[in-house]
């Protein structure tokens, strides 16, 4: 196994990258997690997990988040696969 730290693995994780993108876009729109969760019709705790990189969003949830944020796919998914 490669000699990588836990922080290296976390930053390389696509779910962590998605979570950071999601939090960045939400913050840029001036929304709280509770506001976004309500607009996207998901539970606030689930949104917290997504932003922490610990949740696995379905395509339906991704579409709800995109619509609620009024953003482009690239805003949420940029650099997720790198």
Residue frames as qw, qx, qy, qz and C-alpha x, y, z in Angstrom:
[[0.000, 0.889, 0.457, 0.000, 0.00, 0.00, 0.00],
 [0.336, 0.636, -0.046, 0.693, 1.15, 3.51, -0.68],
 [0.410, -0.311, -0.491, 0.703, 2.38, 5.54, 2.24],
 [0.085, -0.535, -0.291, -0.788, -0.46, 8.09, 2.35],
 [0.042, 0.031, 0.601, -0.798, -1.83, 9.99, 5.30],
 [0.149, 0.557, 0.790, -0.207, -5.50, 9.96, 6.26],
 [0.165, 0.728, 0.110, -0.656, -5.83, 13.58, 5.09],
 [0.052, 0.358, -0.678, -0.639, -4.40, 12.62, 1.66],
 [0.050, 0.253, 0.952, 0.167, -6.97, 9.85, 1.29],
 [0.127, 0.669, 0.583, -0.444, -9.79, 12.15, 2.39],
 [0.157, 0.670, -0.147, -0.710, -8.87, 14.87, -0.09],
 [0.058, 0.226, -0.816, -0.529, -8.56, 12.29, -2.89],
 [0.218, 0.354, 0.894, -0.170, -12.02, 10.86, -2.14],
 [0.022, -0.346, -0.536, -0.770, -14.63, 11.91, -4.75],
 [0.356, -0.713, -0.598, -0.083, -17.31, 12.12, -2.05],
 [0.435, -0.580, -0.200, 0.659, -15.16, 14.52, -0.02],
 [0.206, -0.040, 0.342, 0.916, -14.54, 16.65, -3.09],
 [0.175, -0.544, -0.638, -0.517, -18.26, 16.71, -3.89],
 [0.431, -0.705, -0.507, 0.244, -19.02, 17.65, -0.28],
 [0.355, -0.415, -0.008, 0.838, -16.59, 20.57, -0.39],
 [0.043, 0.199, 0.509, 0.836, -18.08, 21.76, -3.69],
 [0.300, -0.636, -0.670, -0.239, -21.58, 21.51, -2.26],
 [0.430, -0.671, -0.356, 0.488, -20.67, 23.47, 0.88],
 [0.300, -0.203, 0.196, 0.911, -18.85, 26.11, -1.18],
 [0.077, -0.364, -0.579, -0.726, -21.80, 26.67, -3.52],
 [0.380, -0.695, -0.610, -0.006, -24.29, 26.72, -0.63],
 [0.425, -0.566, -0.203, 0.676, -22.21, 29.26, 1.28],
 [0.202, -0.019, 0.347, 0.916, -21.75, 31.42, -1.83],
 [0.216, -0.503, -0.607, -0.576, -25.54, 31.54, -2.15],
 [0.185, -0.349, 0.372, -0.840, -25.86, 32.64, 1.49],
 [0.791, -0.270, -0.339, -0.432, -27.85, 29.56, 2.49],
 [0.451, -0.459, 0.690, -0.332, -27.69, 27.61, 5.71],
 [0.052, 0.089, -0.985, -0.135, -27.69, 23.84, 5.61],
 [0.275, 0.393, 0.761, -0.437, -31.24, 23.88, 6.94],
 [0.418, 0.612, 0.005, -0.671, -32.42, 26.21, 4.16],
 [0.308, 0.414, -0.733, -0.443, -30.84, 24.12, 1.43],
 [0.074, 0.053, 0.990, -0.108, -32.14, 20.89, 2.91],
 [0.380, 0.500, 0.551, -0.549, -35.67, 22.28, 2.98],
 [0.428, 0.619, -0.234, -0.615, -35.45, 23.59, -0.60],
 [0.299, 0.365, -0.835, -0.282, -34.01, 20.29, -1.83],
 [0.850, -0.198, -0.062, -0.485, -36.53, 18.25, 0.17],
 [0.739, 0.116, -0.612, 0.258, -33.89, 16.25, 2.02],
 [0.665, -0.695, -0.241, 0.127, -33.14, 15.91, 5.71],
 [0.003, -0.943, 0.296, -0.153, -30.65, 18.42, 7.16],
 [0.663, -0.516, 0.538, 0.067, -28.61, 15.62, 8.75],
 [0.831, 0.309, 0.389, 0.250, -28.27, 13.94, 5.35],
 [0.376, 0.891, -0.040, 0.252, -27.03, 17.23, 3.88],
 [0.372, -0.819, 0.433, -0.049, -24.48, 17.47, 6.70],
 [0.816, -0.156, 0.528, 0.178, -23.26, 13.97, 5.80],
 [0.697, 0.624, 0.235, 0.262, -23.01, 14.91, 2.13],
 [0.124, 0.947, -0.206, 0.214, -20.98, 18.03, 2.90],
 [0.539, -0.653, 0.532, -0.021, -18.72, 15.97, 5.17],
 [0.387, 0.492, -0.734, -0.265, -18.08, 13.50, 2.34],
 [0.250, -0.134, 0.915, -0.289, -19.79, 10.69, 4.21],
 [0.641, 0.384, 0.476, -0.465, -22.99, 10.33, 2.17],
 [0.279, 0.010, 0.793, 0.542, -23.65, 8.69, -1.19],
 [0.408, 0.427, 0.176, -0.788, -26.17, 10.90, -3.03],
 [0.563, 0.385, 0.718, 0.138, -28.50, 9.38, -5.57],
 [0.232, 0.251, 0.458, 0.820, -29.08, 11.01, -8.95],
 [0.206, -0.770, -0.535, -0.279, -32.44, 12.26, -7.68],
 [0.483, -0.752, -0.185, 0.408, -30.79, 13.97, -4.70],
 [0.450, -0.160, 0.282, 0.832, -28.12, 15.49, -6.96],
 [0.071, 0.505, 0.543, 0.667, -30.86, 16.91, -9.20],
 [0.350, -0.828, -0.438, -0.019, -32.74, 18.32, -6.20],
 [0.525, -0.578, -0.019, 0.624, -29.58, 19.98, -4.87],
 [0.348, 0.096, 0.414, 0.836, -28.72, 21.46, -8.28],
 [0.085, -0.670, -0.541, -0.501, -32.22, 22.87, -8.66],
 [0.462, -0.801, -0.341, 0.170, -32.35, 24.22, -5.09],
 [0.507, -0.490, 0.113, 0.700, -28.96, 25.92, -5.50],
 [0.454, 0.867, 0.117, -0.169, -29.68, 27.22, -9.00],
 [0.248, -0.694, 0.573, 0.358, -26.22, 26.15, -10.11],
 [0.671, 0.493, -0.479, -0.279, -24.57, 24.25, -12.95],
 [0.986, -0.112, -0.116, 0.038, -23.45, 20.63, -12.77],
 [0.635, 0.438, -0.333, 0.542, -19.85, 21.75, -12.99],
 [0.235, -0.679, 0.308, -0.624, -20.28, 23.77, -9.79],
 [0.823, -0.390, 0.256, -0.324, -21.11, 20.58, -7.88],
 [0.981, 0.041, 0.167, 0.088, -19.01, 18.04, -9.74],
 [0.436, 0.813, -0.346, 0.172, -15.85, 19.87, -10.77],
 [0.171, 0.595, -0.731, 0.287, -12.65, 18.02, -9.87],
 [0.812, -0.288, 0.309, -0.404, -14.61, 15.18, -8.24],
 [0.985, 0.158, 0.059, 0.022, -13.00, 12.53, -10.42],
 [0.533, 0.671, -0.380, 0.348, -9.41, 13.80, -10.25]]
